[in-house]
Amino acid sequence: MIDLTKENFDAEVLESEGVVFVDFWSPKCEPCMGLLPDVEAFAEKNAGRAKFCKLDTAGNKRLAIAQKVMGIPTFVFYKNGEKAFVFNKDEIEMGAVQAKLDELLG
């Protein structure tokens, strides 16, 4: 997974063709850390189908707020640089995340 920062977010996400998955997380967030093995397995299983990235919101608060991420964990799918779907912290279920990726890839 690509580690995002304010320096590379636009190039890796907003200027990318195709589907990009971004995990907005923090190492101090217990639910985020609990999901980490599932997120890594999801990215590995789907390698080559989409781009997989993560953004540590602790060090990039302004960027997270600019993307309208107000709570973590939050998963966001972007397609061709546009926000396509958001899974907020209470909605995250990896089966649904996989189904959304498959749908976005058509």
ZIMO-V940295 format. One line per field, one symbol per residue. psi: psi as a letter, one per 20 degrees, with the letter a starting at -180 (. if undefined). A space follows every 50 residues. Layout:
BEGIN
psi: ???
END
This chain:
BEGIN
psi: qppqrhhiggghfhjqqappppoorqijoghghhighggghggghjpihr pprqoohhilghggghjkoiqqqppppqpliqphqporhiiophghgghg ggghi.
END
